[in-house]
């Protein structure tokens, strides 16, 4: 992995086309967001599983009511 990072850094340093550099930045930012989103969804899923195991559930009637209020 270190070799790839070194190669990419060298290629970026040699790149003079602003549109290419912007595309690389966008790609890296998107990868970071995907990672953050994945972490957030995993955290929520684990909390939901804990709630289910603890018996913290809504009845069908409560779900319908909450859905209509939203």
C-alpha positions, 0 to 999 in steps of 0.5 A, a space after each residue: 500500500 505504501 508503494 501505491 501512495 508514493 506513486 500517487 503522490 509523485 503523479 499528483 506532484 507532476 500533474 499540471 492539469 487543474 481538472 485532473 487534480 479536481 477530479 482526484 480531489 472529488 474522488 477522494 472526498 467521495 471515498 471519505 464520505 462513503 466511509 463516514 456514511 458506512 460507519 454511521 449506518 453500522 452504528 445505527 444498525 447495531 443500536 437497533 439490534 440492541 433495542 430489539 433484544 431489549 424489547 424496545 419495539 413499537 406496535 403496528 398501531 404506533 408505527 402507523 401513527 408515527 408515520 402519519 405524523 412525520 
